[in-house]
């Protein structure tokens, strides 16, 4: 086991059973995450392209309807992104409970603001979508663009919070340095990972839109000024050139990764993904050179190759996370075992020791919730008890063992047999003493 830094927090775990075997949860985590991140990519990348194309539409009117058509896909993709995010969130909570919740706590207010920020972003997205026609006339286009820009910036910021959390959970030895969200951005390599995510979002969105607007079912009159092959070519270019940029951003991400999770298995996955990515890139540029009648024929193979690249990225993320957190998880497991053994020894020692005799005041705590010195609670005050049972503690003991019901508006006192005859006698004498003193 690799020893951790002395300042690394190592909490003990609660030895509760998982609902599924850990291996199954890990497989589900990778699969659910990839499905979720697909729609996040389409939502974020689509928002960026809508903002950019709407700005181009101020000088060339044909870009504005295209931006509007892309905008109609965002609201669907954002709903799917939210729904599909439940699965990976549940799995990561179960498999990496200690690290995940620790990162949530350390990023503080930013993590708590995710839901309000998402709500505002979605409302702005719907406002931008449904006010496109009415605000495009009468001098309100600037406001429409401002709403779209605000929604895009929020949709860009929320993934940064998630990414900072997922990154922070990998490095328990750095937790002592964190003083909120912005300080967490200096841990690990958050910014290279974020740039890689943004590029992936644009590449995935470009590939998706090349198929969406290039399909036979697309009503071309919704994007006047563009032919179907032109639309394919536009979005193929987005996918191709951004993927080309990933061959710069990918090595930047790899070489800035802290050494904690670097393994030979990770290198194999990354190199394999890069080779498939090169083949994908070659097909994309071959498509761009094809004539209008042939462009799009390699769309399905490109999507299949992209899927393998994405699967490699998701698997690589998990391999790195597993290696980075293995020492911390081992330390937590060891501490949990030691705590359980110490607790068992303490309980055994306490069970073997003779019970300490309780004082009358300690025993009276069993009665204090219902009997006050001179205030009527659920039961009568001690002053009243002292008058009824003056000089007769045995009468109080008899009543406590088999109480009746005198007040119909209040519940009946439960029997106190479990305290034992001797303890009930101590309580009775103390009641009489306190009740007489309070009179």
Secondary structure, 3 states (H helix, E strand, C coil): CCCCCCCCCCCCCCCCCCCCCHHHHHHHHHHHHHHHHHHHHHHHHHHHHHHHHHHHCCCCCHHHHHHHHHHHHHHHHHHHHHHHHHHHHHHHHHHCHHHHHHHHHHHCHHHHCHHHHHHHHHHHHHHHHHCHHHHCCCCCHHHHHHHHHHHHHHHHHHHHHHHHHHHHCCCHHHHHHCCCHHHHCCCCCHHHHHHHHHHHHHHHHHHHHHHHHHCCCCCHHHHCCCCHHHHHHHHHHHHHHHHHHHHHHHHHHHHHCCHHHCCHHHHHHHHHHHHHHHHHHHHHHHHHHCCCCCCCCCHHHHHHHHHHHHHHHHHHHHHHHHHHHHHHHHHHHHHHHHHHHHHHHHHHHHHHCCCCCCCHHHHHCCCCCCCCCCCCCCCCCHHHHHHHCCCCHHHHHHHHHCCCCCCCCCCCCCCCHHHCHHHHHHHHHHHHHHHHHHC
